[in-house]
Every structure is written in C-alpha cells, then in structure tokens.
Amino acid sequence: MTTRPPSVLCPVGFSEASRSALRYAAAIADHFGARLTVLAVNDPLLAEVAATTGRLQSLASETSRNLERFCRETLTPGSAGPKTMEFRVAVGKPAPEILREAKTLQSDLIVISSRGRSGIRKMFFGSTTERVLRETSVPVLVAPDNQRPGPSLSEIASHLKRVIAPVDFTSASPFQLTVAGGIAEALSVPLIIAHVLEPVFVPYSVRVVMPGADPARRAHAEERLAALATSLGPHVRAESMVLTGEPSEEIVKLAAAREANLIVMGLHSSGLLGRRMGSVTYRVLCQTHTLVLAIPPKALSSGTNKMHAKSVKVAAG
C-alpha cells in the first residue's frame, strides 16, 4: 500500500503580500517532498462578463499564464523548488474556493498571506484569510507580509530563534503543544509555553478572607503548564511562562521581546458563541508581524499532521 505524498495549497492574489506566502509554501513543499498547488480565484462577476462575451475560456487561460509567470518571478531561480507544482484556477469567492480546493486535494497545509491585494492593514487582517481560518479543517500557516523568506526550509529555520505556544488549558492544548514541540525539536530551537492570566476583579470582602487569591491563581497556572510540559519529548528545550494582562497583547509582546519567529496557536472558540478561530488568536493575527501556524480543532482527528510527524522523523535522523 502506497502512502500519498504530503500536499500544500497556496492561494495567491497576485499581490506583493502573497509572494511571501508562496516562498514559504515552496520551501516547505521542497523540504518535505510535498505536492505544491498554487491557486488563483477569478471574481465571479468578471467571469460572468467574460462568459457573456464569449471570453470565459480566455479569462481562465490568461489567469493561468499570469499565475505561472507570478511563480517564476517570485521563486528564486536555481533553487530546488517543490518536486511537483501545479496551477489551478477557480471561479467564485476566494475563501470558499480555497476551502473547497483544500478538501478536494486533501491538503495537509494551507499557506496564505495575512492580507490581500488592498495592501491596507487596518484593525483586521485580510477578510479571505479570516474566513479560511474560521472554517478550515487543516492547519494554516499565515505568512507575514513584511518578510522575504529564504529559498529553502533550512535557511528559513536558521532565522527562527524560538517558538511560542500560548495555551489556554482547553482540551485542544495538548495537541497544539505536541505540534509546537515537534517543530521546536525538528528545528533545534527553544520552545516557550505561555499562559496569560487575565486580571479579574475580586470584591474587597473576598480579598479580606482570601488575601492570596492572585498568587494562588498563578501557582495553579504554573502547575498546569508544568503538567503539559511533561508530555514533550526529552529533546525539546522548553520553558514555561505565566504572564498577566490582555492575552493577545502579552503574546505579541512576548514574541517580540524573546525574538520568537513562530507562534503556534489553536483555532478553537473559547465559548459556544465565541469566534470560530478563538478571539485571542484573531487579535494576535491582527497585531503581529510574526509567522503564525494556526491549528484547527479537527486537525487531530482528521490526521492532517503528516508533515509535522515527518519533520520529527527527520530531526530524529
């Protein structure tokens, strides 16, 4: 029985921001021997106009040619590159088409830019990226738009100094930490396991009878972090940190202060009516210019961590 090679999907919008995502996707696909599919999505209204004028086929062909040219111009000439790269053109709204293609191709990873063609970073990142993160069932690597990654994963890894895994002690935390620990071990970099305690109001009457409430909360969080850390392999250099403040702000500040170039976060919602991707993850993505690997809750059950498992094997020799 043969095992299919890993599959990476990289949607591009022909923007400068999407060049960064494409470079990351190509380096990852090259390293893991994965098939790289580069996807462009034509606007449905434009396609409708093209169809009424009999130019629908020429629109698809022209988009495909532009896609190939975009890849040639973006990827470093002479680099190994992915062993298998294909180009696909779809018609529709970008996010649904990206999700549909990921399902059809059985993608193990989606690599996408943090923003789209507008080039305007407001209080939110690209709407297409946001919807993909809300509905994906496979991990998504969100590439910052201010970086030009090297042509190979080894070169990219040489610039990664630390990995941060912010955990919230939900049922998704152990798998999130397994992925983060595997990456840290594979790249031989330290891992920071962090939990942020949000300030809580304690009535005066309660503070009188429970003067040690805050220290007790911190001690409890430190115990839980230590318990999670025991699940990591012996070769993972990990440290645990308990911070206090607004979670997304503290995570972004920690990444900057400790020069952590990769944040591994969960996409689950913290409540029945909360954001699908988790409000903390959403706000971190809005604020950071760091590479973020977002792990959806279905990744564990659907077995979409093939490349993570392979990276651990590579590191172990």
SERO-4910 file (N, C-alpha, C, O; in steps of 0.05 Angstrom, whole numbers):
BEGIN
 pado doro    nc1    nc2    nc3   cac1   cac2   cac3    cc1    cc2    cc3    oc1    oc2    oc3
  Met    A     17    -24      0      0      0      0     18     25      0     35     28     17
  Thr    A     13     42    -19     30     67    -21     17     89     -5     -7     91     -3
  Thr    A     34    106      6     25    130     21     27    154      3     49    159     -9
  Arg    A      6    169      0      7    193    -17     26    213     -5     28    216     19
  Pro    A     39    228    -23     58    249    -13     42    272      0     18    275     -6
  Pro    A     54    286     18     41    309     30     32    329      9     44    330    -13
  Ser    A     12    346     16      2    365     -3      0    393     10    -11    396     32
  Val    A     11    413     -3     10    440      6     -6    457    -14     -2    455    -38
  Leu    A    -25    473     -3    -41    491    -20    -33    520    -14    -33    528     10
  Cys    A    -27    535    -35    -20    564    -31    -37    581    -49    -32    583    -73
  Pro    A    -58    594    -39    -74    612    -55    -59    639    -57    -48    649    -37
  Val    A    -59    651    -81    -46    676    -85    -65    696    -98    -83    688   -114
  Gly    A    -61    721    -92    -78    742   -104    -62    761   -121    -71    784   -126
  Phe    A    -38    753   -130    -20    769   -146    -12    795   -133     -5    814   -146
  Ser    A    -12    795   -106     -2    818    -91     26    813    -81     35    790    -81
  Glu    A     39    834    -73     66    831    -61     65    814    -36     83    799    -30
  Ala    A     43    818    -21     40    803      4     39    773     -1     49    757     15
  Ser    A     26    764    -23     23    736    -28     49    723    -38     52    699    -38
  Arg    A     68    740    -46     95    729    -54    108    716    -30    121    695    -33
  Ser    A    106    729     -7    118    717     17    106    690     23    121    671     30
  Ala    A     79    688     22     66    662     27     76    641      7     81    618     15
  Leu    A     78    649    -18     87    630    -39    116    620    -33    121    596    -37
  Arg    A    133    637    -24    161    629    -19    161    609      5    176    589      4
  Tyr    A    145    615     26    144    596     48    133    569     38    144    548     45
  Ala    A    112    570     23     99    545     13    118    529     -4    120    504      0
  Ala    A    133    542    -21    152    528    -39    175    515    -22    183    492    -28
  Ala    A    185    529     -2    206    519     15    197    495     31    211    475     33
  Ile    A    172    496     41    161    474     57    157    450     39    164    427     46
  Ala    A    145    454     15    139    432     -3    165    419    -12    167    395    -15
  Asp    A    186    435    -17    212    424    -26    223    407     -4    233    385     -9
  His    A    223    416     21    235    402     43    222    375     48    235    355     54
  Phe    A    195    374     47    180    350     54    173    334     29    158    314     32
  Gly    A    182    341      6    174    326    -18    145    327    -24    133    308    -33
  Ala    A    133    350    -17    104    353    -20     96    364    -47    111    377    -61
  Arg    A     71    358    -55     60    370    -79     50    398    -72     35    401    -53
  Leu    A     59    418    -87     50    445    -83     30    453   -104     35    452   -128
  Thr    A      7    461    -95    -14    471   -113    -17    501   -108    -23    510    -86
  Val    A    -13    517   -129    -16    546   -128    -43    553   -140    -49    546   -163
  Leu    A    -60    567   -125    -87    572   -133    -93    601   -137    -85    618   -121
  Ala    A   -106    608   -159   -117    635   -164   -147    632   -167   -157    613   -179
  Val    A   -161    652   -157   -190    652   -158   -200    676   -173   -196    699   -165
  Asn    A   -214    671   -196   -225    693   -211   -251    703   -199   -267    687   -189
  Asp    A   -256    729   -200   -280    741   -190   -304    730   -206   -303    730   -230
  Pro    A   -326    722   -193   -349    711   -207   -363    730   -226   -372    723   -247
  Leu    A   -363    756   -218   -376    776   -236   -359    780   -261   -370    784   -283
  Leu    A   -333    780   -257   -315    783   -280   -318    759   -299   -319    761   -323
  Ala    A   -321    735   -287   -325    711   -303   -351    712   -317   -354    702   -340
  Glu    A   -372    723   -304   -398    725   -317   -397    743   -341   -409    737   -362
  Val    A   -383    766   -338   -380    784   -361   -365    770   -383   -372    773   -407
  Ala    A   -343    756   -376   -327    742   -396   -344    721   -410   -341    716   -434
  Ala    A   -362    708   -396   -379    687   -408   -399    699   -428   -403    688   -449
  Thr    A   -410    722   -421   -429    735   -439   -416    745   -465   -430    749   -485
  Thr    A   -390    750   -464   -376    760   -487   -361    738   -501   -346    742   -520
  Gly    A   -365    713   -491   -351    690   -503   -321    689   -497   -306    676   -511
  Arg    A   -313    702   -475   -284    702   -468   -278    688   -442   -257    693   -430
  Leu    A   -296    671   -433   -292    658   -407   -267    640   -408   -251    640   -390
  Gln    A   -264    625   -430   -241    608   -433   -215    624   -434   -194    616   -422
  Ser    A   -215    646   -448   -191    663   -450   -185    675   -423   -161    679   -416
  Leu    A   -205    681   -406   -201    692   -379   -186    671   -363   -166    678   -349
  Ala    A   -195    647   -363   -182    625   -348   -154    621   -358   -136    617   -341
  Ser    A   -150    621   -384   -123    616   -395   -104    638   -388    -81    633   -381
  Glu    A   -114    663   -389    -97    686   -382    -90    686   -353    -67    692   -346
  Thr    A   -109    679   -336   -103    677   -307    -83    656   -302    -65    660   -285
  Ser    A    -85    633   -315    -66    611   -312    -38    620   -321    -18    614   -307
  Arg    A    -36    634   -343    -10    644   -352      2    664   -332     26    663   -326
  Asn    A    -15    682   -322     -6    701   -302      3    687   -276     23    696   -264
  Leu    A    -10    666   -269     -3    651   -245     24    638   -248     41    639   -230
  Glu    A     29    626   -271     55    613   -276     77    635   -277     99    630   -266
  Arg    A     72    657   -289     92    679   -290     97    690   -262    120    696   -255
  Phe    A     76    693   -247     79    703   -219     97    684   -203    114    694   -188
  Cys    A     94    658   -206    110    639   -192    139    640   -201    158    639   -185
  Arg    A    143    642   -228    171    644   -238    185    669   -227    209    667   -220
  Glu    A    171    691   -226    183    716   -217    188    716   -187    206    729   -177
  Thr    A    171    701   -172    173    701   -143    194    682   -132    208    689   -113
  Leu    A    195    658   -143    212    637   -132    241    641   -142    245    649   -164
  Thr    A    259    636   -124    287    641   -130    297    623   -153    295    598   -151
  Pro    A    308    634   -174    318    618   -196    341    600   -187    358    609   -172
  Gly    A    341    575   -196    362    557   -189    358    542   -163    373    523   -157
  Ser    A    338    550   -147    333    535   -122    319    508   -129    308    505   -150
  Ala    A    320    490   -110    309    463   -115    280    464   -121    270    452   -141
  Gly    A    265    479   -105    236    482   -110    221    456   -105    234    435   -102
  Pro    A    195    458   -104    179    433    -99    182    414   -123    184    422   -146
  Lys    A    182    388   -117    186    368   -138    161    368   -156    164    362   -180
  Thr    A    138    373   -145    113    373   -161     98    399   -155     91    405   -132
  Met    A     94    415   -175     79    440   -172     58    442   -194     64    439   -218
  Glu    A     33    448   -186     12    451   -206     -3    477   -201     -2    488   -179
  Phe    A    -16    486   -222    -30    511   -221    -60    506   -226    -67    491   -244
  Arg    A    -76    519   -209   -105    515   -212   -118    542   -212   -110    561   -198
  Val    A   -139    545   -228   -155    570   -229   -184    563   -224   -195    546   -237
  Ala    A   -195    577   -204   -223    572   -197   -239    598   -201   -227    620   -204
  Val    A   -265    596   -200   -283    619   -202   -301    620   -178   -313    599   -171
  Gly    A   -303    642   -164   -320    644   -141   -309    663   -120   -290    678   -126
  Lys    A   -320    663    -97   -310    678    -75   -284    664    -64   -284    640    -61
  Pro    A   -263    679    -59   -238    666    -53   -238    646    -30   -229    623    -34
  Ala    A   -249    654     -7   -247    636     16   -261    609     12   -249    588     17
  Pro    A   -286    609      2   -299    583     -3   -284    566    -23   -283    541    -21
  Glu    A   -273    579    -44   -258    563    -64   -232    552    -53   -224    530    -60
  Ile    A   -219    567    -35   -194    557    -23   -201    533     -5   -187    512     -6
  Leu    A   -222    535     10   -231    512     27   -239    488     11   -233    465     18
  Arg    A   -253    493    -11   -262    471    -28   -238    457    -41   -237    432    -41
  Glu    A   -219    473    -51   -195    461    -63   -179    445    -42   -168    424    -48
  Ala    A   -177    456    -18   -162    442      3   -175    415      9   -161    395     13
  Lys    A   -201    414      9   -215    388     13   -211    369    -10   -206    346     -6
  Thr    A   -214    380    -35   -211    363    -59   -183    351    -61   -180    328    -67
  Leu    A   -163    368    -55   -135    359    -57   -125    344    -33   -103    334    -33
  Gln    A   -142    343    -12   -134    331     14   -108    344     24    -89    331     31
  Ser    A   -108    370     24    -85    386     31    -78    381     61    -96    379     78
  Asp    A    -52    380     66    -43    377     94    -37    404    106    -35    407    131
  Leu    A    -33    424     89    -27    451     99    -35    472     79    -31    468     55
  Ile    A    -46    494     89    -52    517     72    -33    539     81    -30    545    105
  Val    A    -19    551     62     -1    573     67    -13    598     54    -17    598     30
  Ile    A    -19    618     70    -33    641     60    -22    667     71    -11    667     93
  Ser    A    -25    688     57    -16    714     66    -35    726     87    -59    719     87
  Ser    A    -24    743    104    -41    755    125    -58    777    114    -76    787    129
  Arg    A    -54    786     90    -71    806     78    -73    803     48    -58    788     36
  Gly    A    -92    817     36    -97    813      8    -86    836    -10    -67    849     -3
  Arg    A   -100    840    -32    -89    859    -52    -91    888    -43    -77    905    -53
  Ser    A   -109    894    -24   -113    922    -16    -88    935     -5    -83    959     -8
  Gly    A    -71    918      8    -46    928     20    -51    946     44    -32    959     53
  Ile    A    -75    947     54    -81    964     77    -85    946    102   -103    930    102
  Arg    A    -69    950    122    -71    935    146    -86    952    167    -75    971    178
  Lys    A   -112    945    171   -128    961    189   -128    946    216   -107    935    224
  Met    A   -150    946    230   -152    932    255   -159    903    250   -166    888    269
  Phe    A   -158    894    226   -163    866    219   -145    858    196   -135    876    182
  Phe    A   -140    832    193   -124    824    171   -143    817    148   -167    822    150
  Gly    A   -132    806    126   -148    801    102   -173    785    108   -173    765    122
  Ser    A   -196    794     96   -221    780    101   -221    752     91   -234    734    102
  Thr    A   -207    747     68   -205    720     58   -191    702     78   -200    680     84
  Thr    A   -168    711     88   -153    696    108   -170    691    133   -169    669    144
  Glu    A   -185    711    141   -202    708    165   -222    686    161   -225    669    179
  Arg    A   -236    685    138   -256    665    134   -244    637    132   -255    617    142
  Val    A   -221    635    118   -207    609    116   -201    599    144   -205    575    150
  Leu    A   -191    616    162   -184    608    189   -209    599    205   -207    581    222
  Arg    A   -231    612    200   -255    605    214   -266    578    206   -279    565    223
  Glu    A   -262    569    182   -275    545    172   -256    522    165   -266    501    158
  Thr    A   -230    527    166   -212    506    157   -212    481    176   -218    484    200
  Ser    A   -206    458    164   -203    434    180   -174    424    178   -168    403    189
  Val    A   -157    440    165   -128    433    164   -112    456    174   -122    479    173
  Pro    A    -88    452    183    -71    474    193    -66    495    172    -65    489    148
  Val    A    -64    520    181    -59    542    163    -34    558    173    -33    566    197
  Leu    A    -15    561    155      8    578    162      3    606    150      1    609    126
  Val    A      1    625    168     -4    653    160     22    668    158     36    673    178
  Ala    A     29    675    133     55    687    128     54    717    131     36    730    120
  Pro    A     72    729    146     73    758    149     80    771    122     95    759    106
  Asp    A     70    795    118     75    808     92    100    825     92    107    838     72
  Asn    A    115    825    115    138    843    116    164    827    115    185    837    123
  Gln    A    163    801    107    186    785    106    191    773     79    172    769     63
  Arg    A    216    768     72    224    754     48    239    729     56    263    730     60
  Pro    A    225    707     59    238    682     68    259    672     49    258    678     25
  Gly    A    277    656     59    298    644     42    286    623     24    263    615     27
  Pro    A    303    613      5    293    594    -15    290    566     -4    278    549    -18
  Ser    A    300    560     19    298    533     30    288    533     59    292    553     73
  Leu    A    277    511     68    267    510     95    290    511    115    287    523    136
  Ser    A    313    499    108    336    501    126    345    529    130    353    537    152
  Glu    A    344    545    108    352    573    111    332    589    127    339    606    144
  Ile    A    306    583    123    285    596    139    289    588    168    287    605    186
  Ala    A    294    563    173    297    553    201    321    566    215    321    570    239
  Ser    A    341    573    199    365    585    211    359    613    224    374    622    240
  His    A    337    625    215    330    651    226    308    649    248    301    669    260
  Leu    A    299    624    253    279    620    274    293    616    301    308    597    304
  Lys    A    290    634    319    304    632    344    288    619    366    300    606    384
  Arg    A    262    622    366    245    609    386    217    604    374    209    617    355
  Val    A    203    585    387    175    580    380    159    585    406    167    578    428
  Ile    A    136    599    403    119    604    425     93    588    422     81    588    400
  Ala    A     84    575    443     58    561    442     41    573    465     44    564    488
  Pro    A     24    592    460      6    603    481    -17    583    485    -32    577    466
  Val    A    -20    573    509    -41    553    515    -62    565    534    -56    582    550
  Asp    A    -86    554    531   -108    564    548   -120    542    565   -141    546    577
  Phe    A   -107    519    566   -115    496    583   -142    484    574   -155    471    590
  Thr    A   -150    488    549   -173    474    539   -164    446    529   -141    439    530
  Ser    A   -183    430    520   -177    403    510   -159    404    485   -147    383    478
  Ala    A   -158    427    472   -142    429    447   -113    434    454    -96    431    436
  Ser    A   -106    442    478    -79    450    485    -58    428    482    -37    433    471
  Pro    A    -64    403    490    -44    382    487    -35    377    458    -11    375    453
  Phe    A    -53    377    439    -45    372    411    -31    397    401    -11    394    386
  Gln    A    -40    421    408    -26    445    400      3    444    409     22    451    394
  Leu    A      7    435    434     34    434    445     50    412    432     75    415    429
  Thr    A     38    390    425     52    368    411     63    378    384     86    373    377
  Val    A     47    394    369     56    405    344     79    425    348     99    423    335
  Ala    A     75    443    367     96    463    373    122    450    382    143    458    374
  Gly    A    119    429    399    143    416    409    157    401    387    182    400    386
  Gly    A    142    388    369    154    374    346    169    393    328    191    386    318
  Ile    A    158    417    323    172    437    307    197    447    320    218    449    308
  Ala    A    195    453    346    219    463    361    241    442    361    264    449    358
  Glu    A    233    417    364    254    395    365    266    392    337    290    389    334
  Ala    A    249    393    316    259    389    289    278    411    281    297    406    266
  Leu    A    272    435    290    289    458    283    311    465    303    327    483    300
  Ser    A    311    449    325    331    452    346    331    481    358    352    493    361
  Val    A    307    490    364    304    517    376    287    514    402    272    495    405
  Pro    A    290    533    420    275    531    445    246    536    441    237    549    422
  Leu    A    230    524    459    201    528    459    192    542    484    200    534    506
  Ile    A    176    563    481    164    576    504    135    569    506    119    574    487
  Ile    A    127    557    528     99    551    533     88    572    551     97    576    573
  Ala    A     69    587    541     59    610    556     29    609    562     14    598    546
  His    A     22    619    585     -6    623    592     -9    651    603      7    660    619
  Val    A    -30    664    594    -35    692    604    -59    693    622    -81    686    615
  Leu    A    -54    702    646    -76    706    666    -88    733    661    -74    754    663
  Glu    A   -113    734    656   -127    759    653   -134    770    680   -143    755    698
  Pro    A   -130    796    685   -137    808    711   -166    804    717   -183    808    699
  Val    A   -173    797    741   -201    793    748   -207    811    772   -189    817    789
  Phe    A   -231    820    773   -240    837    796   -247    819    820   -263    801    817
  Val    A   -235    824    842   -241    810    867   -252    829    887   -238    847    895
  Pro    A   -278    826    895   -290    844    914   -274    846    939   -260    827    948
  Tyr    A   -275    869    952   -259    874    976   -265    854    997   -246    844   1011
  Ser    A   -290    847   1001   -297    827   1022   -284    800   1017   -277    786   1036
  Val    A   -282    793    992   -269    768    985   -239    770    989   -226    751    998
  Arg    A   -227    793    982   -198    796    985   -190    795   1014   -168    786   1021
  Val    A   -208    804   1032   -202    803   1060   -200    774   1070   -181    768   1085
  Val    A   -218    757   1062   -218    729   1071   -200    711   1054   -192    690   1062
  Met    A   -193    721   1029   -176    706   1011   -153    724   1001   -153    730    977
  Pro    A   -135    732   1019   -115    751   1011    -95    740    990    -82    755    976
  Gly    A    -93    714    988    -74    702    969    -87    692    944    -76    673    931
  Ala    A   -109    704    935   -123    693    912   -106    695    886   -105    676    871
  Asp    A    -94    719    882    -78    722    857    -53    704    857    -49    691    836
  Pro    A    -38    703    878    -15    684    878    -24    655    874    -10    639    862
  Ala    A    -48    648    885    -58    621    882    -65    615    852    -60    593    842
  Arg    A    -77    635    839    -83    632    811    -58    627    795    -57    609    778
  Arg    A    -37    643    800    -12    640    786      1    612    791     10    599    773
  Ala    A      0    604    816     12    578    824     -2    555    810     10    536    801
  His    A    -29    558    808    -45    537    795    -38    536    766    -35    514    754
  Ala    A    -35    560    753    -28    560    724     -1    549    720      3    534    700
  Glu    A     18    555    737     45    544    734     45    513    737     60    500    723
  Glu    A     29    503    755     27    474    758     16    461    732     25    440    724
  Arg    A     -4    473    720    -17    462    696      3    464    672      4    445    656
  Leu    A     18    485    671     38    487    650     59    466    653     68    453    633
  Ala    A     68    461    678     88    441    683     77    413    675     92    397    664
  Ala    A     52    408    680     40    382    673     39    379    642     44    357    632
  Leu    A     32    401    628     32    399    599     60    394    588     64    379    569
  Ala    A     80    407    600    107    405    590    118    377    592    136    369    577
  Thr    A    108    361    611    117    334    614    111    316    590    123    295    587
  Ser    A     92    325    574     84    309    550    104    312    527    103    297    508
  Leu    A    122    331    529    141    337    508    164    316    509    170    305    530
  Gly    A    177    312    486    199    294    485    223    304    500    224    328    506
  Pro    A    242    287    506    265    295    522    284    314    508    301    327    521
  His    A    281    317    482    300    334    467    288    362    462    301    378    449
  Val    A    264    367    472    253    394    469    262    412    491    257    406    515
  Arg    A    275    434    484    284    453    504    261    473    509    257    491    494
  Ala    A    247    468    531    222    483    536    224    498    563    236    489    582
  Glu    A    212    522    562    209    537    587    180    546    589    167    551    568
  Ser    A    170    549    613    142    556    617    141    584    629    158    592    645
  Met    A    121    600    620    118    627    630     89    633    635     71    627    619
  Val    A     83    645    658     56    655    664     57    685    664     73    697    679
  Leu    A     41    697    647     41    726    644     14    737    654     -5    721    658
  Thr    A     12    763    658    -13    775    667    -20    798    649     -2    815    643
  Gly    A    -44    800    639    -53    822    622    -73    813    602    -85    791    605
  Glu    A    -76    829    581    -94    821    559    -79    801    542    -57    807    532
  Pro    A    -90    777    538    -75    755    526    -62    761    499    -38    756    496
  Ser    A    -77    772    480    -65    777    454    -42    797    455    -21    793    442
  Glu    A    -45    818    471    -24    838    474      1    825    486     24    831    478
  Glu    A     -3    809    507     20    797    521     34    777    503     59    775    504
  Ile    A     19    762    486     32    743    468     49    757    447     71    749    442
  Val    A     38    778    436     52    794    415     77    806    428     99    806    415
  Lys    A     75    817    451     98    830    465    119    809    471    143    814    469
  Leu    A    110    785    480    129    764    487    144    755    462    169    751    463
  Ala    A    130    752    440    143    744    415    165    763    407    186    756    398
  Ala    A    159    789    410    178    810    402    202    810    422    225    813    413
  Ala    A    196    809    448    217    811    468    236    787    467    260    790    471
  Arg    A    226    763    461    242    739    461    251    731    433    262    709    430
  Glu    A    245    747    414    253    742    386    243    715    377    257    699    364
  Ala    A    218    710    383    205    685    374    193    690    346    177    708    342
  Asn    A    202    674    327    194    679    299    170    662    290    161    665    268
  Leu    A    160    645    308    137    628    301    119    626    326    128    619    348
  Ile    A     93    631    322     73    627    343     55    605    334     44    606    312
  Val    A     52    584    350     34    562    344      9    565    361     10    563    386
  Met    A    -14    570    348    -39    576    363    -61    558    355    -61    546    333
  Gly    A    -81    555    372   -105    540    366   -126    557    354   -127    582    358
  Leu    A   -144    545    338   -166    559    325   -193    555    337   -214    563    326
  His    A   -193    541    360   -219    535    372   -231    560    385   -217    579    391
  Ser    A   -257    559    389   -271    581    402   -272    575    432   -273    552    440
  Ser    A   -270    596    448   -270    592    477   -298    589    489   -301    583    513
  Gly    A   -318    594    473   -345    592    483   -365    585    461   -358    586    437
  Leu    A   -389    578    468   -409    569    448   -415    592    428   -421    586    405
  Leu    A   -414    616    437   -420    639    419   -395    655    411   -397    676    400
  Gly    A   -372    644    418   -347    658    412   -339    656    382   -352    642    367
  Arg    A   -317    669    375   -307    668    348   -297    639    342   -286    626    359
  Arg    A   -302    630    318   -294    603    310   -264    599    314   -255    578    322
  Met    A   -248    619    307   -219    616    309   -209    622    337   -185    617    342
  Gly    A   -226    632    355   -217    640    381   -209    669    381   -194    678    364
  Ser    A   -221    685    399   -217    713    398   -188    721    403   -178    741    392
  Val    A   -173    706    419   -145    713    424   -129    709    399   -113    726    392
  Thr    A   -133    686    386   -119    681    361   -125    702    340   -107    712    326
  Tyr    A   -150    710    339   -158    731    320   -143    757    325   -132    769    307
  Arg    A   -141    765    350   -128    791    357    -98    789    353    -85    808    345
  Val    A    -86    765    359    -58    762    355    -51    766    325    -32    779    318
  Leu    A    -67    753    308    -63    755    279    -66    784    269    -54    792    250
  Cys    A    -83    799    282    -87    827    275    -62    844    282    -57    864    269
  Gln    A    -48    836    303    -27    854    314      1    845    306     19    862    304
  Thr    A      5    819    302     33    810    299     43    811    270     27    810    251
  His    A     69    813    267     82    810    241     99    785    241    119    783    226
  Thr    A     92    766    259    107    741    262     92    719    247     68    719    245
  Leu    A    107    699    238     95    675    226     78    661    246     86    657    269
  Val    A     53    654    238     34    641    256     24    615    243     14    615    221
  Leu    A     27    593    258     15    568    250    -10    564    266     -9    561    291
  Ala    A    -33    563    252    -59    561    266    -69    532    263    -71    521    241
  Ile    A    -75    520    286    -83    492    287   -113    490    292   -122    497    314
  Pro    A   -129    480    273   -157    477    277   -164    453    295   -148    435    297
  Pro    A   -187    453    308   -194    431    326   -197    404    313   -194    384    326
  Lys    A   -203    404    286   -207    379    272   -180    366    263   -180    344    253
  Ala    A   -158    381    266   -133    371    255   -125    344    268   -114    327    254
  Leu    A   -130    342    294   -121    317    308   -137    293    297   -125    273    291
  Ser    A   -164    296    296   -180    273    288   -178    266    259   -181    243    251
  Ser    A   -172    286    242   -170    281    213   -143    273    204   -139    266    180
  Gly    A   -123    273    222    -97    263    215    -82    281    196    -67    271    179
  Thr    A    -86    308    198    -73    326    179    -46    336    188    -36    356    179
  Asn    A    -34    321    207     -8    329    217     14    312    206     35    307    219
  Lys    A     11    303    181     31    285    168     58    298    166     78    286    172
  Met    A     59    323    157     84    337    154     97    342    181    122    342    183
  His    A     81    347    201     92    351    228    105    325    237    128    326    247
  Ala    A     92    302    233    104    277    241    129    271    225    149    261    237
  Lys    A    129    278    199    153    273    183    176    291    192    199    283    192
  Ser    A    170    315    201    191    333    210    204    322    235    229    325    238
  Val    A    189    310    252    200    298    276    219    275    269    240    271    281
  Lys    A    211    259    249    227    237    240    254    247    228    275    236    233
  Val    A    251    268    212    275    280    200    295    289    222    319    285    220
  Ala    A    284    303    242    300    313    264    313    291    280    336    293    289
  Ala    A    299    269    282    309    246    298    330    230    282    344    214    294
  Gly    A    332    236    256    352    222    240    343    195    232    357    180    218
***
